């Protein structure tokens, strides 16, 4: 019951479209122009960014995810948008990529690197990127240092690896990359893209499951997540990091066209 209700809560919660794709486009535009690049979208889910990358790059894109149900939906979108010649949905784990070394011009990760952790993901994926190729990561971050204890404890349970943007920038050179650019999403982006739709979905399901105590308990837990965001949204959010692979024998010199 809990799994089915959570699926009902979160299915299609973040729809494909301009509100989401604007940030994918902004990050992609920080890259130099590449002719027909080979791109891997790691943890692609149902493939909103996967399809946007195909449109932006005119390259070959592989969307990789462990969920076959999500990949089936991506396959439907690929056919719908007539992208079968350039986009492929592949089942696989991000922790054990099964591709040749230096195979991709770009590896892209929107909201998935937390599964491995920021540094581990950067190090593990590096071998699959061509010399001078790129890694683009969208990661949860503290927007300000020294968060209040309540929200700090909350995030320690959700994702203990969450860090500030300066802290993450400091880790990048030791992983074999330089920073091409970075930017934090606007403070209201997560409300527009996720927490606002989640609040509406909770309210709808409360009416649907008004007589089900177990369902109400699940919804109460989800509501606490929304309430925490309302209270502390100025403290945490997410950021894109656009990175270029460098020769590990040569120290990486960071530069940035983004803002902390």
Short mmCIF file of the C-alpha atoms (twelve columns), coordinates in Angstrom:
data_MODEL
# 
_entry.id   MODEL 
# 
loop_
_atom_site.group_PDB 
_atom_site.id 
_atom_site.type_symbol 
_atom_site.label_atom_id 
_atom_site.label_alt_id 
_atom_site.label_comp_id 
_atom_site.label_asym_id 
_atom_site.label_seq_id 
_atom_site.Cartn_x 
_atom_site.Cartn_y 
_atom_site.Cartn_z 
_atom_site.pdbx_PDB_model_num 
ATOM 1   C CA . UNK A 1   0.000   0.000  0.000   1 
ATOM 2   C CA . UNK A 2   2.768   2.465  1.002   1 
ATOM 3   C CA . UNK A 3   4.723   1.832  -2.201  1 
ATOM 4   C CA . UNK A 4   1.611   2.235  -4.366  1 
ATOM 5   C CA . UNK A 5   0.637   5.460  -2.599  1 
ATOM 6   C CA . UNK A 6   4.140   6.901  -2.925  1 
ATOM 7   C CA . UNK A 7   4.077   6.032  -6.614  1 
ATOM 8   C CA . UNK A 8   0.726   7.795  -6.920  1 
ATOM 9   C CA . UNK A 9   2.175   10.797 -5.091  1 
ATOM 10  C CA . UNK A 10  5.310   11.182 -7.174  1 
ATOM 11  C CA . UNK A 11  4.442   9.836  -10.627 1 
ATOM 12  C CA . UNK A 12  4.820   12.591 -13.234 1 
ATOM 13  C CA . UNK A 13  5.203   15.137 -10.450 1 
ATOM 14  C CA . UNK A 14  7.902   16.985 -12.405 1 
ATOM 15  C CA . UNK A 15  6.548   17.167 -15.956 1 
ATOM 16  C CA . UNK A 16  8.700   17.591 -19.036 1 
ATOM 17  C CA . UNK A 17  8.556   21.119 -20.335 1 
ATOM 18  C CA . UNK A 18  10.109  24.585 -20.351 1 
ATOM 19  C CA . UNK A 19  10.025  25.138 -16.579 1 
ATOM 20  C CA . UNK A 20  12.390  22.209 -16.074 1 
ATOM 21  C CA . UNK A 21  14.292  22.286 -19.354 1 
ATOM 22  C CA . UNK A 22  15.397  25.909 -18.948 1 
ATOM 23  C CA . UNK A 23  18.043  24.814 -16.443 1 
ATOM 24  C CA . UNK A 24  19.228  21.941 -18.634 1 
ATOM 25  C CA . UNK A 25  19.591  24.434 -21.485 1 
ATOM 26  C CA . UNK A 26  21.431  26.961 -19.337 1 
ATOM 27  C CA . UNK A 27  23.975  24.354 -18.249 1 
ATOM 28  C CA . UNK A 28  24.381  22.994 -21.784 1 
ATOM 29  C CA . UNK A 29  25.030  26.484 -23.127 1 
ATOM 30  C CA . UNK A 30  28.098  26.721 -20.875 1 
ATOM 31  C CA . UNK A 31  29.731  23.987 -22.959 1 
ATOM 32  C CA . UNK A 32  31.717  24.727 -26.118 1 
ATOM 33  C CA . UNK A 33  30.090  23.718 -29.378 1 
ATOM 34  C CA . UNK A 34  30.617  20.013 -30.057 1 
ATOM 35  C CA . UNK A 35  29.852  18.330 -33.368 1 
ATOM 36  C CA . UNK A 36  27.424  15.435 -32.856 1 
ATOM 37  C CA . UNK A 37  28.619  14.561 -29.340 1 
ATOM 38  C CA . UNK A 38  28.046  11.209 -27.696 1 
ATOM 39  C CA . UNK A 39  26.213  11.858 -24.404 1 
ATOM 40  C CA . UNK A 40  25.306  9.628  -21.464 1 
ATOM 41  C CA . UNK A 41  22.434  10.792 -19.250 1 
ATOM 42  C CA . UNK A 42  23.027  8.907  -15.977 1 
ATOM 43  C CA . UNK A 43  19.952  8.144  -13.866 1 
ATOM 44  C CA . UNK A 44  17.739  9.501  -16.616 1 
ATOM 45  C CA . UNK A 45  14.390  8.437  -15.162 1 
ATOM 46  C CA . UNK A 46  11.634  8.989  -17.710 1 
ATOM 47  C CA . UNK A 47  13.999  11.104 -19.786 1 
ATOM 48  C CA . UNK A 48  12.946  14.748 -19.760 1 
ATOM 49  C CA . UNK A 49  16.565  16.005 -19.835 1 
ATOM 50  C CA . UNK A 50  17.553  13.092 -22.125 1 
ATOM 51  C CA . UNK A 51  15.298  14.340 -24.900 1 
ATOM 52  C CA . UNK A 52  16.267  17.958 -24.312 1 
ATOM 53  C CA . UNK A 53  19.945  17.016 -24.663 1 
ATOM 54  C CA . UNK A 54  19.188  15.335 -27.981 1 
ATOM 55  C CA . UNK A 55  17.469  18.495 -29.204 1 
ATOM 56  C CA . UNK A 56  20.233  20.780 -27.980 1 
ATOM 57  C CA . UNK A 57  23.201  18.754 -29.199 1 
ATOM 58  C CA . UNK A 58  22.142  17.046 -32.411 1 
ATOM 59  C CA . UNK A 59  24.215  14.191 -31.016 1 
ATOM 60  C CA . UNK A 60  23.737  10.598 -29.899 1 
ATOM 61  C CA . UNK A 61  22.251  10.289 -26.401 1 
ATOM 62  C CA . UNK A 62  21.992  7.256  -24.136 1 
ATOM 63  C CA . UNK A 63  19.587  7.491  -21.207 1 
ATOM 64  C CA . UNK A 64  20.628  5.041  -18.493 1 
ATOM 65  C CA . UNK A 65  18.507  4.059  -15.503 1 
ATOM 66  C CA . UNK A 66  17.925  1.084  -13.223 1 
ATOM 67  C CA . UNK A 67  14.119  1.355  -13.445 1 
ATOM 68  C CA . UNK A 68  12.703  -0.545 -16.403 1 
ATOM 69  C CA . UNK A 69  9.303   1.111  -15.897 1 
ATOM 70  C CA . UNK A 70  10.898  4.552  -16.339 1 
ATOM 71  C CA . UNK A 71  12.858  3.352  -19.365 1 
ATOM 72  C CA . UNK A 72  9.672   2.000  -20.952 1 
ATOM 73  C CA . UNK A 73  8.144   5.453  -20.661 1 
ATOM 74  C CA . UNK A 74  11.286  7.007  -22.103 1 
ATOM 75  C CA . UNK A 75  11.036  4.619  -25.057 1 
ATOM 76  C CA . UNK A 76  7.502   5.870  -25.681 1 
ATOM 77  C CA . UNK A 77  8.716   9.475  -25.679 1 
ATOM 78  C CA . UNK A 78  11.583  8.632  -28.017 1 
ATOM 79  C CA . UNK A 79  9.141   7.196  -30.552 1 
ATOM 80  C CA . UNK A 80  6.667   10.038 -30.075 1 
ATOM 81  C CA . UNK A 81  9.332   12.654 -30.831 1 
ATOM 82  C CA . UNK A 82  10.835  10.652 -33.706 1 
ATOM 83  C CA . UNK A 83  14.240  10.372 -32.039 1 
ATOM 84  C CA . UNK A 84  14.806  6.626  -32.429 1 
ATOM 85  C CA . UNK A 85  17.915  7.222  -34.553 1 
ATOM 86  C CA . UNK A 86  19.633  9.372  -31.914 1 
ATOM 87  C CA . UNK A 87  18.315  8.416  -28.455 1 
ATOM 88  C CA . UNK A 88  18.597  5.038  -26.750 1 
ATOM 89  C CA . UNK A 89  17.179  3.876  -23.406 1 
ATOM 90  C CA . UNK A 90  19.530  1.474  -21.609 1 
ATOM 91  C CA . UNK A 91  19.027  -0.433 -18.352 1 
ATOM 92  C CA . UNK A 92  22.009  -0.280 -16.044 1 
ATOM 93  C CA . UNK A 93  23.477  0.869  -12.758 1 
ATOM 94  C CA . UNK A 94  25.364  4.125  -12.452 1 
ATOM 95  C CA . UNK A 95  27.757  2.451  -10.024 1 
ATOM 96  C CA . UNK A 96  28.942  -0.048 -12.643 1 
ATOM 97  C CA . UNK A 97  28.848  1.572  -16.065 1 
ATOM 98  C CA . UNK A 98  29.360  -0.974 -18.850 1 
ATOM 99  C CA . UNK A 99  30.918  1.181  -21.575 1 
ATOM 100 C CA . UNK A 100 34.403  1.445  -23.090 1 
ATOM 101 C CA . UNK A 101 36.837  3.853  -21.485 1 
ATOM 102 C CA . UNK A 102 36.814  7.405  -22.914 1 
ATOM 103 C CA . UNK A 103 33.595  6.693  -24.797 1 
ATOM 104 C CA . UNK A 104 31.533  9.826  -24.119 1 
ATOM 105 C CA . UNK A 105 32.024  13.474 -24.981 1 
ATOM 106 C CA . UNK A 106 29.627  14.404 -22.171 1 
ATOM 107 C CA . UNK A 107 28.265  12.603 -19.130 1 
ATOM 108 C CA . UNK A 108 25.174  14.307 -17.727 1 
ATOM 109 C CA . UNK A 109 23.677  13.770 -14.271 1 
ATOM 110 C CA . UNK A 110 20.565  15.661 -13.155 1 
ATOM 111 C CA . UNK A 111 19.747  14.764 -9.579  1 
ATOM 112 C CA . UNK A 112 21.289  11.298 -9.601  1 
ATOM 113 C CA . UNK A 113 24.868  11.612 -8.336  1 
ATOM 114 C CA . UNK A 114 23.661  11.583 -4.727  1 
ATOM 115 C CA . UNK A 115 23.243  7.794  -5.092  1 
ATOM 116 C CA . UNK A 116 27.033  7.474  -5.249  1 
ATOM 117 C CA . UNK A 117 28.061  10.706 -3.559  1 
ATOM 118 C CA . UNK A 118 29.571  13.726 -5.294  1 
ATOM 119 C CA . UNK A 119 33.265  12.831 -5.147  1 
ATOM 120 C CA . UNK A 120 32.756  9.131  -5.815  1 
ATOM 121 C CA . UNK A 121 30.596  9.866  -8.840  1 
ATOM 122 C CA . UNK A 122 33.114  12.317 -10.292 1 
ATOM 123 C CA . UNK A 123 35.951  9.829  -9.858  1 
ATOM 124 C CA . UNK A 124 34.090  6.726  -11.095 1 
ATOM 125 C CA . UNK A 125 32.637  8.333  -14.197 1 
ATOM 126 C CA . UNK A 126 35.839  10.079 -15.229 1 
ATOM 127 C CA . UNK A 127 37.264  7.029  -17.027 1 
ATOM 128 C CA . UNK A 128 34.321  6.989  -19.447 1 
ATOM 129 C CA . UNK A 129 34.822  10.597 -20.574 1 
ATOM 130 C CA . UNK A 130 37.041  11.418 -23.543 1 
ATOM 131 C CA . UNK A 131 40.178  13.502 -22.908 1 
ATOM 132 C CA . UNK A 132 38.984  17.083 -22.587 1 
ATOM 133 C CA . UNK A 133 35.371  15.908 -22.405 1 
ATOM 134 C CA . UNK A 134 32.751  17.125 -19.965 1 
ATOM 135 C CA . UNK A 135 30.729  16.129 -16.937 1 
ATOM 136 C CA . UNK A 136 27.625  18.113 -15.984 1 
ATOM 137 C CA . UNK A 137 26.128  17.489 -12.547 1 
ATOM 138 C CA . UNK A 138 22.991  18.858 -10.901 1 
ATOM 139 C CA . UNK A 139 23.370  18.377 -7.145  1 
ATOM 140 C CA . UNK A 140 21.546  19.322 -3.937  1 
ATOM 141 C CA . UNK A 141 23.420  21.995 -1.977  1 
ATOM 142 C CA . UNK A 142 23.300  24.219 1.049   1 
ATOM 143 C CA . UNK A 143 22.757  27.739 -0.269  1 
ATOM 144 C CA . UNK A 144 24.137  29.260 2.941   1 
ATOM 145 C CA . UNK A 145 26.632  27.959 5.509   1 
ATOM 146 C CA . UNK A 146 25.756  26.911 9.063   1 
ATOM 147 C CA . UNK A 147 22.103  25.869 8.594   1 
ATOM 148 C CA . UNK A 148 19.806  25.708 11.643  1 
ATOM 149 C CA . UNK A 149 19.969  22.431 13.550  1 
ATOM 150 C CA . UNK A 150 16.431  21.357 12.622  1 
ATOM 151 C CA . UNK A 151 17.037  21.423 8.883   1 
ATOM 152 C CA . UNK A 152 20.580  20.099 9.296   1 
ATOM 153 C CA . UNK A 153 19.257  17.045 11.154  1 
ATOM 154 C CA . UNK A 154 16.530  16.608 8.526   1 
ATOM 155 C CA . UNK A 155 19.058  16.536 5.674   1 
ATOM 156 C CA . UNK A 156 21.464  14.292 7.536   1 
ATOM 157 C CA . UNK A 157 18.727  11.650 7.297   1 
ATOM 158 C CA . UNK A 158 17.851  12.390 3.657   1 
ATOM 159 C CA . UNK A 159 21.312  12.929 2.189   1 
ATOM 160 C CA . UNK A 160 24.260  13.264 4.547   1 
ATOM 161 C CA . UNK A 161 26.504  14.296 1.621   1 
ATOM 162 C CA . UNK A 162 24.777  17.629 1.023   1 
ATOM 163 C CA . UNK A 163 27.339  20.436 1.089   1 
ATOM 164 C CA . UNK A 164 27.755  24.102 0.195   1 
ATOM 165 C CA . UNK A 165 28.649  25.207 -3.314  1 
ATOM 166 C CA . UNK A 166 32.129  26.456 -2.266  1 
ATOM 167 C CA . UNK A 167 32.805  23.118 -0.565  1 
ATOM 168 C CA . UNK A 168 31.839  21.201 -3.704  1 
ATOM 169 C CA . UNK A 169 33.915  23.507 -5.907  1 
ATOM 170 C CA . UNK A 170 36.904  22.797 -3.686  1 
ATOM 171 C CA . UNK A 171 36.569  19.040 -4.209  1 
ATOM 172 C CA . UNK A 172 36.413  19.146 -8.006  1 
ATOM 173 C CA . UNK A 173 40.122  19.653 -8.900  1 
ATOM 174 C CA . UNK A 174 41.190  16.638 -6.827  1 
ATOM 175 C CA . UNK A 175 38.785  14.487 -8.865  1 
ATOM 176 C CA . UNK A 176 40.438  15.372 -12.174 1 
ATOM 177 C CA . UNK A 177 38.288  18.211 -13.519 1 
ATOM 178 C CA . UNK A 178 38.244  21.958 -13.896 1 
ATOM 179 C CA . UNK A 179 35.125  24.055 -13.442 1 
ATOM 180 C CA . UNK A 180 33.782  25.534 -16.668 1 
ATOM 181 C CA . UNK A 181 30.831  27.147 -14.886 1 
ATOM 182 C CA . UNK A 182 28.220  26.682 -12.212 1 
ATOM 183 C CA . UNK A 183 24.955  28.222 -11.057 1 
ATOM 184 C CA . UNK A 184 22.401  27.717 -8.323  1 
ATOM 185 C CA . UNK A 185 18.750  27.385 -9.253  1 
ATOM 186 C CA . UNK A 186 16.578  30.319 -8.138  1 
ATOM 187 C CA . UNK A 187 15.206  30.041 -4.616  1 
ATOM 188 C CA . UNK A 188 11.646  29.463 -5.850  1 
ATOM 189 C CA . UNK A 189 12.603  26.856 -8.468  1 
ATOM 190 C CA . UNK A 190 12.085  23.865 -6.195  1 
ATOM 191 C CA . UNK A 191 8.669   25.152 -5.134  1 
ATOM 192 C CA . UNK A 192 7.607   25.601 -8.754  1 
ATOM 193 C CA . UNK A 193 9.069   22.305 -9.988  1 
ATOM 194 C CA . UNK A 194 8.524   19.982 -7.041  1 
ATOM 195 C CA . UNK A 195 7.177   21.073 -3.672  1 
ATOM 196 C CA . UNK A 196 4.240   23.080 -5.023  1 
ATOM 197 C CA . UNK A 197 2.993   20.198 -7.195  1 
ATOM 198 C CA . UNK A 198 3.649   17.800 -4.288  1 
ATOM 199 C CA . UNK A 199 1.514   19.959 -1.973  1 
ATOM 200 C CA . UNK A 200 -1.332  19.905 -4.488  1 
ATOM 201 C CA . UNK A 201 -1.001  16.129 -4.919  1 
ATOM 202 C CA . UNK A 202 -1.084  15.594 -1.129  1 
ATOM 203 C CA . UNK A 203 -4.249  17.645 -0.811  1 
ATOM 204 C CA . UNK A 204 -5.920  15.707 -3.611  1 
ATOM 205 C CA . UNK A 205 -4.997  12.329 -2.120  1 
ATOM 206 C CA . UNK A 206 -6.149  13.381 1.353   1 
ATOM 207 C CA . UNK A 207 -9.636  13.721 -0.062  1 
ATOM 208 C CA . UNK A 208 -9.328  10.410 -1.899  1 
ATOM 209 C CA . UNK A 209 -8.050  8.492  1.157   1 
ATOM 210 C CA . UNK A 210 -9.928  10.362 3.875   1 
ATOM 211 C CA . UNK A 211 -11.082 7.112  5.511   1 
ATOM 212 C CA . UNK A 212 -7.700  5.316  5.355   1 
ATOM 213 C CA . UNK A 213 -5.545  5.909  8.486   1 
ATOM 214 C CA . UNK A 214 -2.445  4.306  6.946   1 
ATOM 215 C CA . UNK A 215 -2.671  6.499  3.841   1 
ATOM 216 C CA . UNK A 216 -3.146  9.583  6.007   1 
ATOM 217 C CA . UNK A 217 0.039   8.711  7.927   1 
ATOM 218 C CA . UNK A 218 2.006   8.438  4.673   1 
ATOM 219 C CA . UNK A 219 0.609   11.765 3.510   1 
ATOM 220 C CA . UNK A 220 1.425   13.385 6.860   1 
ATOM 221 C CA . UNK A 221 5.053   12.328 6.418   1 
ATOM 222 C CA . UNK A 222 5.161   13.820 2.936   1 
ATOM 223 C CA . UNK A 223 3.549   16.999 4.252   1 
ATOM 224 C CA . UNK A 224 6.356   17.370 6.787   1 
ATOM 225 C CA . UNK A 225 8.816   17.410 3.890   1 
ATOM 226 C CA . UNK A 226 6.843   20.224 2.236   1 
ATOM 227 C CA . UNK A 227 6.582   22.148 5.509   1 
ATOM 228 C CA . UNK A 228 10.326  21.909 6.069   1 
ATOM 229 C CA . UNK A 229 10.944  23.384 2.640   1 
ATOM 230 C CA . UNK A 230 8.525   26.242 3.281   1 
ATOM 231 C CA . UNK A 231 10.335  27.033 6.531   1 
ATOM 232 C CA . UNK A 232 13.911  26.673 5.304   1 
ATOM 233 C CA . UNK A 233 13.860  27.189 1.541   1 
ATOM 234 C CA . UNK A 234 16.428  29.993 1.728   1 
ATOM 235 C CA . UNK A 235 18.934  27.520 3.191   1 
ATOM 236 C CA . UNK A 236 18.997  24.717 0.633   1 
ATOM 237 C CA . UNK A 237 18.384  24.047 -3.022  1 
ATOM 238 C CA . UNK A 238 20.478  22.773 -5.901  1 
ATOM 239 C CA . UNK A 239 23.130  23.801 -8.374  1 
ATOM 240 C CA . UNK A 240 24.557  22.792 -11.738 1 
ATOM 241 C CA . UNK A 241 28.292  22.202 -12.103 1 
ATOM 242 C CA . UNK A 242 29.754  22.110 -15.619 1 
ATOM 243 C CA . UNK A 243 33.152  20.394 -15.511 1 
ATOM 244 C CA . UNK A 244 35.883  19.515 -17.978 1 
ATOM 245 C CA . UNK A 245 38.090  16.451 -17.613 1 
ATOM 246 C CA . UNK A 246 41.766  17.324 -17.333 1 
ATOM 247 C CA . UNK A 247 44.979  15.322 -17.347 1 
ATOM 248 C CA . UNK A 248 45.470  14.284 -13.741 1 
ATOM 249 C CA . UNK A 249 49.223  14.893 -14.114 1 
ATOM 250 C CA . UNK A 250 48.449  18.576 -14.686 1 
ATOM 251 C CA . UNK A 251 46.897  20.540 -11.802 1 
ATOM 252 C CA . UNK A 252 43.368  21.687 -12.633 1 
ATOM 253 C CA . UNK A 253 42.850  25.445 -12.587 1 
ATOM 254 C CA . UNK A 254 39.257  26.345 -11.831 1 
ATOM 255 C CA . UNK A 255 37.392  29.181 -13.409 1 
ATOM 256 C CA . UNK A 256 33.697  29.895 -13.232 1 
ATOM 257 C CA . UNK A 257 31.057  31.763 -15.161 1 
ATOM 258 C CA . UNK A 258 28.521  31.006 -12.476 1 
ATOM 259 C CA . UNK A 259 27.774  32.398 -9.075  1 
ATOM 260 C CA . UNK A 260 28.020  30.929 -5.608  1 
# 
